[in-house]
Amino acid sequence: MRAALAAALTCSASWAGAQILATTARQSSSGSLKILGYYQGVQDQTLKFNTNSSGLCTSGTASFPCGQGTETDTTGKGGAGMVKIIWQPWERFQYYGMVGAGDYTLSVPSNTVTNVLNGDNVGLIYGFGLKASVVPDTIVAAEGLPSPAIAIDASITQSRYHFNKSFPGGTPAGGDIDERLTMTAYSVAVEASHLFTLDQFWKLEPYGGVKWTRVDADLKDLGSGSHAGGMTDTVTPFLGLRAPIEDHEAFFAEATFVDGYHYGGGMELRFK
């Protein structure tokens, strides 16, 4: 039972790559400070994991086939409320930190029923990163066309969740578990954006790019002290839209549609 839970939850770590950027590639003024509040979530995420033991692996009252190279699909969903603080001390570089709280539910299918794993307490998410402006956003380039901004974003985030319940078939018959999942995600993204001025009051800034994420996961059984770990690499395109309201406020939304639905949205406040 513990081995099956460890394998399933460890490989669900690719969900940590769902951290949204929540910002465009456009540079800010030197000395500016931004505070962002937003929600991010994932639905219908297909997660794959390998089981290396022989025979039959069990999770609660259910079982599924194991063996070298056996691959099983699971489905995950979750969400978190986040706060992100961004500081740009100089012309090209932005430094940021983020913290949030959320939950996650994992559905593990077997030969007979689907095991649903979750916890009563919210999980903690925190991290920091750096964004470098490669090309600034300009209204008109030398050729008479607008030049979009291009930036590179690198970050490290860590998420911790405590799973204490396993529900075979969606019922509480499976009893309690005591597992702590720690996921550390290393992410690098290349993004582009451009601010379009529609009239005196309305502006829109679409953005998008490609993000690579490596997730290092560790699952600890708090009862026995045993560990299970794994590493997952993902490459994900993303699209977003920022809508400035005034000079210092904006709303934004962002989403990806690969490996489930990853989405988020919120509000940005800029000081200076």
C-alpha positions in Angstrom: 0.0 0.0 0.0 2.7 2.5 1.0 4.7 1.7 -2.2 1.8 2.3 -4.4 0.9 5.6 -2.8 4.5 6.7 -3.0 4.7 5.9 -6.7 1.5 7.6 -7.5 2.0 10.8 -5.5 5.6 11.2 -6.4 4.9 11.2 -10.1 2.0 13.6 -9.6 4.7 16.2 -9.0 4.5 17.5 -12.5 1.5 19.5 -11.2 4.0 21.9 -9.6 5.0 23.1 -13.0 1.5 24.7 -13.2 2.9 27.8 -11.5 1.8 30.7 -13.7 4.1 33.6 -14.5 1.4 36.2 -14.0 3.5 38.9 -15.6 4.3 40.0 -19.2 7.8 40.5 -20.8 7.6 44.3 -20.7 10.1 46.1 -18.6 9.2 48.3 -15.6 10.7 51.5 -14.6 13.8 51.4 -12.3 12.9 51.3 -8.7 9.3 50.0 -9.3 7.5 47.6 -6.9 4.6 45.4 -7.9 2.2 43.3 -5.7 0.1 40.7 -7.4 -2.8 38.7 -5.8 -4.2 35.8 -7.9 -5.6 32.3 -8.0 -4.1 29.5 -10.0 -5.5 26.0 -10.6 -5.4 22.8 -12.7 -8.1 20.5 -13.8 -8.2 17.1 -15.6 -4.4 16.8 -15.5 -3.2 13.4 -16.8 -0.3 12.2 -14.7 1.8 9.1 -15.6 4.0 7.1 -13.3 6.0 3.9 -13.5 5.9 1.0 -11.1 9.0 -1.3 -10.9 7.9 -4.0 -8.5 6.6 -7.3 -9.7 3.2 -8.8 -9.0 0.2 -6.8 -7.9 0.4 -3.3 -6.3 -2.3 -2.3 -3.9 -3.7 1.0 -2.6 -6.4 0.7 0.0 -8.7 -2.0 -1.1 -7.9 -1.6 -4.8 -5.1 -3.1 -6.9 -3.4 -2.5 -10.3 -0.8 -4.5 -12.3 2.9 -3.7 -11.6 6.1 -4.7 -13.3 9.2 -3.2 -14.9 8.1 -0.5 -17.3 4.5 -0.5 -16.3 2.9 2.9 -16.8 -0.3 4.0 -15.2 -2.3 7.2 -15.8 -3.7 9.2 -12.9 -5.8 12.4 -12.9 -5.2 15.4 -10.6 -6.8 18.7 -9.8 -6.1 21.5 -7.3 -5.8 25.2 -6.7 -4.0 27.9 -4.7 -4.3 31.5 -3.7 -1.0 33.3 -4.3 0.7 36.6 -3.5 3.7 37.7 -5.6 6.0 40.7 -4.9 8.2 42.0 -7.8 11.0 44.6 -7.4 12.9 46.1 -10.3 15.9 48.0 -8.8 17.6 48.7 -12.2 16.7 48.8 -15.9 16.7 45.2 -17.0 16.3 42.8 -14.0 13.2 42.0 -11.9 13.5 40.1 -8.6 10.4 38.4 -7.1 9.2 36.2 -4.4 5.9 34.4 -3.9 3.9 32.6 -1.3 0.5 30.9 -1.3 -1.7 28.2 0.1 -3.8 25.6 -1.7 -4.9 22.0 -2.0 -4.5 19.1 -4.4 -6.5 15.9 -5.1 -5.2 12.9 -6.9 -7.3 10.1 -8.5 -5.5 6.8 -9.0 -7.4 4.2 -11.1 -6.9 0.5 -10.4 -8.4 -2.7 -11.6 -11.6 -2.3 -9.5 -12.1 1.3 -8.3 -10.5 4.7 -8.4 -8.6 5.8 -5.3 -9.0 9.5 -4.4 -6.1 10.9 -2.2 -6.3 14.2 -0.4 -5.8 16.0 2.9 -7.7 18.1 5.4 -5.0 20.8 5.7 -4.0 23.3 3.0 -0.6 23.0 1.5 2.1 25.7 1.4 3.7 27.1 -1.7 6.7 29.5 -1.8 9.5 30.5 -4.2 11.6 33.2 -5.7 12.8 34.1 -9.2 14.5 36.5 -11.6 13.3 38.0 -14.9 15.7 39.6 -17.4 14.5 41.9 -20.2 16.2 40.9 -23.5 14.3 43.2 -25.9 12.3 46.2 -24.6 8.7 46.9 -25.7 8.6 49.8 -28.2 5.7 51.5 -30.0 7.4 51.7 -33.4 10.6 49.9 -34.4 13.0 51.1 -37.1 11.0 49.3 -39.8 7.9 51.2 -38.8 6.3 48.2 -37.0 5.9 47.7 -33.2 8.6 45.7 -31.5 7.4 43.2 -28.8 9.2 42.8 -25.6 11.1 39.6 -25.0 12.2 38.3 -21.6 13.7 35.3 -19.8 12.2 34.2 -16.5 13.9 31.7 -14.1 12.4 30.6 -10.8 12.5 28.0 -8.0 9.3 27.1 -6.2 8.5 24.5 -3.5 5.1 23.0 -2.6 4.3 20.9 0.5 1.1 18.9 0.9 0.0 16.5 3.7 -2.2 13.7 2.5 -4.1 12.0 5.3 -7.1 10.3 3.6 -7.5 7.7 0.9 -11.0 7.2 -0.5 -11.3 4.0 -2.7 -14.1 4.6 -5.1 -14.8 8.0 -3.6 -16.0 6.6 -0.3 -14.1 6.9 3.1 -13.7 3.2 3.4 -10.0 3.2 2.7 -9.0 4.8 6.0 -6.3 7.3 6.9 -2.7 7.7 5.5 0.0 9.9 6.8 2.2 11.2 3.9 4.0 14.5 3.2 4.8 15.4 -0.4 7.5 18.0 -1.1 7.9 19.2 -4.6 10.7 21.5 -5.8 10.2 23.0 -9.3 13.0 24.6 -11.3 11.5 26.6 -14.2 12.9 28.7 -17.1 10.5 30.5 -19.5 11.0 32.6 -22.6 8.1 35.0 -23.2 7.1 37.8 -25.5 4.4 40.5 -25.1 3.3 43.8 -26.5 1.1 46.6 -25.1 -1.6 47.8 -27.5 -3.2 51.2 -26.9 -6.8 51.0 -28.3 -7.8 54.5 -27.3 -7.2 57.0 -24.5 -8.6 54.7 -21.8 -8.4 51.1 -23.2 -5.2 49.1 -23.4 -4.5 45.4 -23.8 -1.2 43.5 -23.4 -1.3 39.9 -24.7 1.7 37.7 -23.8 2.9 34.1 -24.3 5.8 31.8 -24.6 7.3 28.4 -23.7 8.3 27.2 -20.3 10.5 24.3 -19.2 10.1 22.9 -15.7 12.0 20.2 -13.8 10.3 18.9 -10.7 12.1 17.1 -8.0 9.7 15.3 -5.6 10.1 13.6 -2.3 7.3 11.7 -0.5 7.9 10.8 3.1 5.8 8.4 5.1 5.6 10.2 8.5 4.8 6.9 10.2 7.7 4.8 9.1 10.1 7.6 8.0 10.6 6.0 4.5 11.1 8.2 1.4 10.2 7.9 -2.3 11.4 10.3 -4.9 11.2 11.1 -8.6 12.0 13.8 -11.2 9.9 15.0 -14.1 10.7 17.3 -17.0 7.9 19.2 -18.9 7.8 21.7 -21.7 4.6 23.8 -21.8 3.4 26.7 -24.0 1.4 29.4 -22.2 -0.8 32.3 -23.2 -1.9 35.3 -21.1 -3.6 38.7 -21.3 -3.0 41.7 -19.1 -5.5 44.6 -19.1 -4.3 47.8 -17.5 -7.0 49.9 -15.7 -5.0 52.9 -14.7 -1.2 53.6 -14.6 -0.8 51.5 -11.4 -3.5 48.8 -11.7 -4.2 45.9 -14.0 -6.1 42.6 -14.3 -4.6 39.5 -15.9 -5.4 36.0 -16.8 -3.2 33.1 -18.0 -3.7 29.5 -19.2 -2.2 26.5 -20.8 -4.0 23.6 -22.4 -1.4 20.9 -22.5 -1.7 18.0 -20.0 -5.0 19.2 -18.6 -6.1 22.8 -18.0 -3.8 25.1 -16.1 -5.2 28.5 -15.5 -4.9 31.6 -13.2 -5.9 35.2 -12.9 -5.9 38.1 -10.5 -4.9 41.8 -10.0 -1.6 43.7 -10.1 -0.8 46.8 -8.2 2.3 48.8 -9.1 4.0 51.4 -6.9 6.1 54.0 -8.9 
